[in-house]
């Protein structure tokens, strides 16, 4: 595993394995900027986000919303107001 400077916890820590963690252009940013520990936290949080926002993946907008929440969680963008 490569060492990355994590965008969420700001530590130099082991990154993810060199496989895309999700099927989107966001995958490359996650591989380069998110440590494995913070990614594991996101995976736990992801289910809560899906349930709380009642995301329906038959609607393409749901994937966009989930990706935005991921970006906010791991610090790739500032949180929405």
C-alpha positions as CSV (number, residue, x, y, z in Angstrom):
1,X,0.0,0.0,0.0
2,X,1.3,3.4,-0.8
3,X,1.6,6.1,1.8
4,X,-0.7,9.1,1.2
5,X,-1.3,12.4,3.0
6,X,-4.9,12.0,3.8
7,X,-7.3,14.8,2.9
8,X,-9.5,13.9,5.9
9,X,-7.2,13.2,8.9
10,X,-4.1,15.1,7.4
11,X,-1.8,12.2,8.4
12,X,0.7,10.4,6.3
13,X,-0.8,6.9,6.4
14,X,-1.3,3.8,4.3
15,X,-3.6,4.4,1.3
16,X,-6.0,2.0,-0.4
17,X,-4.9,-0.9,-2.5
18,X,-4.3,0.0,-6.1
19,X,-7.8,-0.7,-7.3
20,X,-10.6,1.8,-7.8
21,X,-12.8,1.9,-4.7
22,X,-15.8,3.0,-6.7
23,X,-16.7,3.2,-10.4
24,X,-16.4,6.9,-11.1
25,X,-13.8,9.5,-12.0
26,X,-13.7,10.3,-8.2
27,X,-11.9,7.0,-7.7
28,X,-8.5,8.4,-8.7
29,X,-8.8,11.2,-6.2
30,X,-9.7,8.8,-3.4
31,X,-6.8,6.5,-4.3
32,X,-4.4,9.4,-4.2
33,X,-5.7,11.4,-1.2
34,X,-7.6,9.1,1.3
35,X,-6.0,6.8,3.8
36,X,-7.3,3.3,4.3
37,X,-8.6,4.1,7.8
38,X,-10.7,7.1,6.7
39,X,-12.0,5.0,3.7
40,X,-13.2,2.3,6.2
41,X,-15.0,5.0,8.2
42,X,-16.7,6.3,5.0
43,X,-17.8,2.7,4.2
44,X,-19.6,2.5,7.5
45,X,-21.0,6.1,7.2
46,X,-22.2,5.5,3.6
47,X,-25.0,3.2,4.6
48,X,-26.3,5.8,7.0
49,X,-26.2,8.5,4.4
50,X,-28.1,6.3,1.9
51,X,-30.7,5.5,4.5
52,X,-31.1,9.0,6.0
53,X,-31.4,10.7,2.6
54,X,-33.5,7.8,1.2
55,X,-31.4,7.7,-1.9
56,X,-32.9,5.6,-4.7
57,X,-30.3,4.5,-7.2
58,X,-32.8,4.1,-10.0
59,X,-32.6,7.9,-10.0
60,X,-29.2,9.1,-11.4
61,X,-29.3,12.1,-9.1
62,X,-28.8,9.8,-6.1
63,X,-25.4,8.8,-7.2
64,X,-24.4,12.4,-7.6
65,X,-25.7,13.2,-4.1
66,X,-23.8,10.2,-2.6
67,X,-20.6,11.2,-4.4
68,X,-20.9,14.8,-3.1
69,X,-21.4,13.4,0.5
70,X,-18.3,11.2,0.0
71,X,-16.2,14.2,-1.2
72,X,-17.3,16.2,1.9
73,X,-16.6,13.3,4.3
74,X,-13.1,12.7,3.1
75,X,-12.2,16.3,2.7
76,X,-11.9,16.5,-1.1
77,X,-14.3,19.6,-1.1
78,X,-15.4,21.9,1.6
79,X,-18.8,20.9,3.2
80,X,-21.9,22.4,1.6
81,X,-23.5,25.3,3.5
